[in-house]
Amino acid sequence: MPAKTSGLLLLMAAVVWSVAVPCEAQMAGAPRLQDFQAKGTFELVVTKSGFMKPGTSRINAVSAFAARIRDVRLPSPDAIAVTFFTAPVAAADIADIMKNDARRLKSGDYAILVLMMDDARRLTQVNLTVSVPGKAVARTVSWKSDDVAKAFPSFSFDGTRIRLKTAGTYRESDAEALSMSWTADIDLPVIRNVQK
């Protein structure tokens, strides 16, 4: 087989592999315990629901990790998902975070902020998930450009690190009456890249 044809086949195989198989790459070097230090408070107040017991649930997060997600099915195909936990990340948790998206840590209380970006890395939409025993709520909490700018004014992402201080509240009173509020202060490396 001519070298040109062989090289073309290798290139085509690499493209098919990168599109068909979820691709994960890590930050330069292995994550260290200090790469997971973050603060956040997340509160879910259910006033009326046909599915959830009314009451207040609160998550006081002391650790988090950031993953970059590229998914053409999202409203913005480039996003950062920051997952917050109530317990510090231990050395034994790092492999689970990298290989299983923190399955063990997610067996307890957790919250996820999904920060969707445009091509210029400006926020376009923010989703919040709060998960506690018996309740898991996910909502788009900010999607209008003025609301995004007001609730997330300090967001920055340089391609490897995310910095964010935010506080906000989301309310709805349709069939379900609930509110979600959050505060977060993070300066984290993006330790996982996931392409779907």
N, C-alpha and C positions, 0 to 999 in steps of 0.2 A: 504494500500500500504506500503511495507517495507520501512524503512527509507533510505536504500541505493538506492533504485529505485527512491524515491522521491527526494533525493539529486541529483542524476544523471539527472533527468528531469529538475530540477531547473538550473543546470549547462548548459544543452543543450539549454534551453530557453534563458539563459543569453547570450550564444555564438551567437545564431540565432539573438537575439535582437541587439547585438553590431555590427554584420555584416550587417544586413538588414536595420537598421535605422541609419541615420547620427548621430554621437555622438559628442556632444559638451561639453567640460568641461572648466571651467574658471581657471584663476590663483588663487592662494590662496588669498582670500579676494576680495572685490569689487575693480575694477579699479578706480584710482584717476585721476584727471585732469592732474597732472604732468606725468602720464604714457603715455600721448599722445604727449608730446613735442618732435619735431623732425624738422630737416631742410633738405630741398631738392629743387633742381632746375631741371626741366625737360623741354627740348626743342624739338619740332617737326618741322622740316623744310621740307615742301613738295615743290619740284621743278617741278615735272611732275607727273600727275596722271589722270586717266580716271574717278576717283570717288571722289576725294577731290580737293577743290580749292587750288591752290598753295599759299604758304605763310608760315609765321613762327608763331607758337603758343608756349607760354611759361607758365609754371606752377611754381610759387614760393610757395613751400609748407612750412607751419609752424606747421603742426601737422601730425600724422600718427598713425596707429595701426598695430600690428603684429599678424598674425594668423598662426598656424601650421596646415598644410594640409597633411593628409595621404590618398593618392589616388592611387590605383594600376594602373589606366589608365595613370598616368604621366610617363614620361621617367625615372624619379627617384621618387619612391613612397612616399618620405618624402620631404616636402617643407615648406618654410616659405613665406607667402605672406605679404608684407608690403605695405599698402595702404596709400598714401599721399594726404593731402587736403590743399587748399589755405586758409582756415579759421581755427581758433583754435577750438578744440573740446570743446563744452560746456557740462555742466552737463546733460542737456536734450538730448544730442546726444548719451550718453553712452548706454542707453537701445536699441537704434536703431542699434548701432554698434554690440552689443552682440546678438540681436535677428534677425536683418535683414541685417547684413553685411554692415551697413552704407548706406542704400538705400537713406536716405535724403541727406547726405553729398555728395553722388555720383551723385546727380542731378546737381552739378556744376562741375568745373574742378577737375580732380584727376589723379593720376598716381599710378601704381602698379608695384612693383618689386617682381617677384616670384623667390625665391632662392631655387633651387633643390639641395638636398644633398644625399650623399651615406650613408651607414650604420655607417661610422666613422664621420659623420657630416661635411664632406668636400664638398665644392660646386662642382657640376658637370655641372650645366647649369643655366643660368639666362635669364628670360623673362621680358620684359618691356611693359607695356600698358600705353599709354598716351591718355586721353579722355578730349576733349574740345568740346564746341558746334560745330556741323558739322563735327567733325573729331574724330575718335577713331582708333588708330593703336596699334596693339600688335605684337611684334616680339621677336624671340629668339635672344638676343643681345650678348650672350657669351656662347659657348659650347665646345670650344677646351680648354684643360686643361691649356695650357700656357696663353691663353686669359683670362680665368677665374681668374687665379692667378694674372695676371697683373692688371686687372680692379677691383678686389675685394680682395686685399691682407690682409685686416684687419678683414675679416669676422670671427665672432666667435658666437657660439650658445652652451649654456651649458644645454639646455633642458628646460629652463624657460625664458631666456633673450637673445636677439640678439644685437650684437654690430657690427657696420659696418661704415666705411668711404670709399667712392667710388667716382670715376669720370671716365667717359668714353664716347665714341661716337660709334654709329653703323651707317653704311651707306649701302644703296643698290641703284643700278642703272639699274635694269632690266626693266620690263614694267612700274614700278613706280620708280621715282627718289626721294628718301627721306633720311633724316638722323634723328637720335634720339640721344640726348646727355643728360647726367645726372650727377649730383653731389648729394650726400646724406651723412648725418652724423647722425647716429641713435644709441641710447642705450635704447632699449625698452623691456618691459616685453611682453611675448607672452600671450595675454589676451583671445584668443580663440583657441580651438583645434577642428578641423573638420575632421571627418573620412568619406570617401565616398566609 
